[in-house]
Amino acid sequence: MLRLGLLLFAAAVALLAIGCGGEQAGRPTITIHYSRFTPDVLEVRVGQPVTITLRNDDPIEHEWIVGTADVHDAHRVGTEPLHEDLPTEVTIPAFTTLETTLIFAEAGEYAYICHLPGHEAYGMVGTLLVVEV
């Protein structure tokens, strides 16, 4: 009976962590609230798949674009209303949680930014640090 109680407690803790934006092992969560990313710095390992949960707690849509400076330069003047085909370019509707899986071939710093009008200027930016194993 004690063992069943411990299992139920562990399951409840795991569900609470997921519901509260906690991280599962190897699955970091980026929460969007008040047009800000939390955390604004995330570290992942080069060459290893990482599934990132993107949780939008705002009543408006956002986007999460991660890449180099030239990727962001293109998106600042781009006209794509939605991002559906690339794991590094995700549109997150209001009050929605999505996942994207990435593998970075090279170590470095990559910015993640919401390029919807005014969002980057407001501070909706973050940094993805890709580090050697």
Protein Blocks (a to p, Z undefined) as FASTA:
>chain_A
ZZmmmmmmmmmmmmmmmmnopacehiacdddeehiacdfbdcddehiacddddddfbfbd
cddddddfklmmmmmmmcbfbdfkbmkbccddehiacddddddfbgcddddddfbehklm
nopacddddddZZ
